[in-house]
Amino acid sequence: MTWGRSGFRIAKSLAVTLILAFALAGILIAVHSFFTWISWKTTIEQEIDNIGGWVRVVEWSPSGDKIAVGLGGFNLTDRRGAILVYDSSGKMKWSYKTSSPVINVEWVSEGKYVLAATKAGDVYMFDSDGGRILWNTSLHAYLFDASLNPSGKSIAVALGVPTSGVYVFDVNGSVKWVRHSFMEAYDVEWSKNGKLLAVCYTINVPRTLGGLVIYSSSGRQIYSYNSSSEFWKASFSPSMNYLIVVHGFPYYSVVSYEFNGSSLGKQVSKAYLGGAIWNMFWLDGKLMLEVGYPSNRFFITSPSNLKVGISLDVLKGQLTASDPSHKGDLVALSSEWFEHYTGDHGSLYIYNFKGSLLWSTDQLNGGGYALSWSPNGEKLVVGTKLGTLYILNSSDFHYGAYFNGLSLLVGILLFMGLIILVNRKFPGVLKF
């Protein structure tokens, strides 16, 4: 009899403890969801549809007081393009319309100037305060990539047909050197010290070929390597002891090589990550890869073993853009998805570097195709396919694990169900 009463008291205590725990969890979920909703509703939103539309690229100035925005679609036939500059609150300072999509913007001389490159091969240098054109040139070729040397003194441009090859300009607009090729130059990437330039070449007709060439900053070829697959991207590690190469069709792989300062050494690691790799980032020795469809994830790994790392997944739609914060604590991912094949929507995900999802929303007006963290990591700018620019504060993203509306509803229903169940089994435990 004594044991029975003791068991009942223990069961009663456990039931009450469990109910209180669920009540606390329900309250935390409710509070978290409320503040997440508030944080989204209070973000700054700037409509720019009247300027042109699709936001292709966004970039904060080094001082964090301005944002450069490049507009335009993904096709050369799209004649709508523009370069715009906003202040940090979302107020437009100036804009300039271009005859084709803007695909690259770079801040030059600590933010004094803005470099812009278009798909049709036009390169501009603007005064960042008023938008005055300092110089411009038309290369009359399909422009795939443009990159500012870390020294800030030269610009490399990758061109396709009809004048395939690499152009390197001085920041004052004069041509320093040119290297033509029968293959299209698809990507240009400077080393972190600015002394070397890696160029990826590719061609698909009459058969698929690719090549990697490393030039000195003066234009001297110091290494070349050809393959039967496309070369999409190459990146030197900050320590200059690795070179990472991304292959396109038909292998869609990423490979790390030892690098001795002038040529590739042995292959260190190789991985197939389930999708095409669209972008690469380095931070504190970590290699980060944006892996597109069908994988749709952001992969944090090491060049010594590309198969092992942390996977940050897009939960809805196709991954369209990514950016790690300069502080190395947060990663932003955006996606595009369609509802009943009629509406174009986007999602935004904020992860920490440990792989935990901190915050998310499905309320982007169109797929998010451009992301950029401010230099101090306090703000994130998001540009969408439908021409909306969002500026969000990073303090909104530090709520811990994210709960959406469905999670909140499930938590409330479980909480209510447990209360009813316990009250029916033990009428004296809970009194309402």
N, C-alpha and C positions, 0 to 999 in steps of 0.2 A: 504494500500500500504506500509506504514511504517512497519507494522507488518510482511508483506511478506518479505521485504528486511532483517529485523532483523532475521526472521526465517531462511532465506537462509544463512546469515552470521553465525548463530549458527550451522546450519547443516554443513556448510563448515568447520568451526573450529573443530567440532566433527570428521568429516571425516579425516581431516589432522592429528588430534591428534591420532586417531585410527590407521591410516597408519604408523605414526611415531612410535607408540607403537609396532606394529607388526614388523616394520623394526628393532627396537632395540631388540625385542625378537628373530628375525631371526639371527641377528648378534651374540647375546649371545649364541644361540644354536650352530651356526657354530663354534665360538671360543671354546665353551665347548667340542664339538665333536672332534675338531682338537686336543686339548690338551689331551683328553682321548685317542685318537689314538696314539699320540706321547708317552704318558705315558706307553701304552702297548708295543709299538715297542721298547722302550729303556730299558725294564726290562732285568734282567740277566737270561739267560736260560742255564742250564747245562744238557746235555744228559747223561743218565746212563744206556742205554739199554744194553751195553756190560757187565754190571755187573750182571744183572739178570732180571730186568723188573719191575713188579708191586710195586709201592711205598706204603707200608702199613701204615707206621708211620713216622713222623718227629718231632723232638723236639730240640728247642734251648737250649744251655747251659745257666746256670744262669748268666754268665757274658756277654752273647750275642756274643761271639767271635767264636763259633762253632755250627754246626748243626749235630745231629745224625739222620741217616736215616735207617729205616728197610725195607727190600725188601722181596717179596714173595706173592704168590697167596692166595686165601681163602680156598683152599682144602689141606688136609693132604697129598694127593697124589702128590701135587706140591713139588718137591724136590729142587726147586731153592729158595734160600734165601741168604740174606747177611746183614751185618751191615756195614754202611759206615759213616765216619765222614768228614765233609767239614768245611772250614773256612767260615766266614760270607759273603765272596764275591762269593762263589760257587766253590772254588778250593778244590779238594779232598785231604785230609790229609792221610787217610788210609782206608782199607776195609778188611773185613773178610767174607768168604763164609760159610754159614751154610747149613745143610742138609734138612732143612724145613723152611717154612715162618717165618720171625721175626714178632711177633705181639705186642711186647712191648719194648720200650727203656726208660731208666730213667737215669738222671744225678745224680751222687752220690758224696758226699763230695765237694760241691760247684763246680762241674764240673771236678774234678780230674779223676773220673772214669765214665765208661758207663756200665750200666746194660742192658743186652739184653735177652729176653726170646722168644723161638720158639714154634711153634704149636706142635711139637713132644715132648716137655717137656725138652728141653735143656736150661739151664740158664748159662749165661756167665757174668763175670766181666772183663772189659778191662781197661787198662790205656788209658786215652783219648788222650794223645799226640801222642803216637806211635802205639797204637793198640795191645800192648802186653797183652796176657790173664793172668790175675792175678789168677783166678780160674774158674772152670766150673763144672757143674754136669748134669747128664742125669737122669731124673725122669721116663722115659719110660711110659708116659701117655699123653693123650690129654690135652694140656695146654690151658686154656681159658683166664686167666688173671694173671697179676703180678703187685704188687704195692709196692712202697717204702714207708716205714714209714716216716712221716714228720720229725722225729728226725734224719733220715738218718742212723739209726743203724740196721735196720732189713728190710727184704723183705718178703712179703706174696705172695704165689703162689696158684692159684685155679686150681685143676686138675680134669679131667674126667676119663673115663675108660682107663685102667683096675684098676688103683689104685686111685679111687675117693677120694677127700678130700682136706685138706689145709696143706701146708708146710710153715713154717716160718723159714727163714735163717737169720743168722747174716751176716753183710756185708762182713765178711772175708770168708764166704762160709760154715760155720758150721751150722748144723741143730739145731734150738732152740726148736721147738716142732712141732708135727704132729697130725692132727685129721682126721681120715678116716671116710667115710660115704658111705652108700649104694646109695645115690644120688650124682650126679656130682656137684662139686663146680664150679659155673659159674662166680662169680664175687667176688672180695675182695676189701674192701674200708676201709681205716683207718680213724679214727676221726681226726680232725684238730690238736688236742693236742697229737696225737700218742698213746693214752692210750687204745683205743678200736679198735677192728677190726670187721666190719660187713661182713658176708659171706652169699651169696645167693646160694641156692642149687636148683636143678631141676632134674626131671626124667620124661620120657615119656612112659616107658614100665614097667609093663603091663598097667599102667594108669598114667595120668599126676598128679604129685605131686610137691610141692615146699616147701622150708623152708628158714627161716631167722634165723641165729645164730649170737649172739654177743659174742666175746671173749675179755678177757683182753689181754694186750700186752704180758703177761706171758703164755697165753694159757688157762686160766681158763674160762669155759663157764659160762656166767652170764645171758644169756637170749636166749630163742628159741621159734619159732613160725612156725607152719606148716599150709599149705593151699592146696587146690585142684587145684591150678594154679601155673604156673612157676614163680619163682622169678629171675628176670634178673639183677636188680641193686638195690643198697641201698646206701644212702649218708647222713651223718650227716651234719646238718647246722653248719656254723662256730661258732655260739653262743651255739651250743650243746643243744638247746631246741626243735629241730625238727629232725625227721628221715624220709627221703623220700624213699619210696619203689616203684619200678617199677615191675609190673607183666607182664608176657608174655602170652602165650596161656593158657586158652581161652579168657581172659578178656582184655588184652592189656591196662591196666590202670596205673595211677600213684596216689599214696596215701600218704598223709602226716600225721604223728602221732606226738603227744607230746612225748618228750623224757626227762626222769627225771634223766639221768645219768647212769642208770643200766637196765632200761626196757622201753618198749613202753607204753605210756598212751593212752588216747582216740584218736580216729580218728578225725582229724581236717578238712580235705578236700579230695575230690576224684574227678578225672576227666578222661574222655575218650577223647583223643585228636585227634582221627581220624587216628592213625597209631601207629606203634611200636616205642617206645622210646629207641634210641640207646645210648644216652649219656646225662650226666648231668653236669652242671657247677654252681658254686657259685661265686658271685661277689657283694660286698657291700650289703649283705643281700638279693640280688635278686637270684632267682632260674631260671636257663635257661635249657631248654629241647630241644634236637635234636629229632624231630619227623619225622620218615621215611614215606615210601609209605603207603597209597596213600595221606597222608596229606602233606608231603614234606615241612615242615616249622620249623623254630627255634622260640621257644615260651619263652618269658620273663615273669615270673610270680612271685608269692609269695607263700610260703608254707601255709599261712593262708587262701588263696583262689586260688586253682589251676586252676579254670575255667576262671579267669580274667587275662588279660595281653596283651602284644604286640606281634603280630605275624609277623615274617619276612619270607616271602615266596620265595621259589625257583620257578622261572618263566618258567624254561625249564628243563625237565628231572627229575630224581630222586635225592633227597638229599643224598649225600654220605659222607660229612664231614662238621664239623663246629668248630669254635674256636672264643671266645670273646677275645679281646685284654686285656692285664693286666692293662692298663690304664682305661679301662671301657668306651671307647668312640666309638669303632668300633667292628663289628662282621663280620667275614668272613664265607661264606657258599659256598660249591662247589657241583656240580651235575654231573651226567653222562646221556648222551642221545645218541640216535642212529639216523643216517640219512639214510633213505631207507634201514634200517636193514643191512647195509654194513660197515658203518664207525662209530668208537667209538669216541665220542667227549665229551668235558666237558665245563662247565660254572663256572665262579667265580663271586660272588656277595659280595659287601661290603655295609653293612648297618651301620647307627648309632643306638644308643640305644633308640632313639625316634621312630624308625621304618622307617626312610627315606632311600631309596636306593641311595647311593652316586656314585657308580661305578659298572660296570659290563663288562664282556667279555665272548664271546662264543668260544674263541680261544685256550682253553686248549687242549693240545695234549693227549686226553684220559680223562676219568672221573677223577675228582680230589678226591682222597681218603685219603689225609692227609693234614692237615693245622696246622700251628703253628706260633704265633706271637712272635717276639723277646721280651725279658723282658722289654725294654724301649718303646715298641709299634711302633718303627720306621720302622720295616721290617716285611714282611710276607713271609713265605716259603710255597710253594704248591707242593705236589707230586701227580703224576697221575698214572693211571692204566697202561699206556704204557711206563712208565719209564722215565718221564721227570720231572726235578726239576726246579721250578721257584722261584726266589727271587725278591720280589717287595718292593718298598718304600711306606710307608703309606702316604707320602705327595702327591702321585699320586691320592689318593682317596678322597681328600677334595675339590671337585668341585661343591658340591650341588647336586640337583636332576640330575639323569643320563639321558642322551638322546642318543639313539642309532642311527644308520644310517637311519632307517625308520622314526624316529621322526624328524630328520633333513630334510629329503625329504618332509614330510608332512608340516613342518613349512615353507619351501621355497615355496611350491605350494600354500599354503593358502595366503602367503604374495603376491605372484605374482597375484593370482586371485583377491584379494582385490584391488590391484592397478589398474588392468584392469577394474573392476567393477566401482570403483569410477571415473576413468578417462572417462568412457563412460557416466556415469550419470551427471558428473560435469566436462565438458571438460576444464573449466578455472581454476579448482582447482590445478591440477598437470600439469606441463609443462615439457616435456622431450626433 
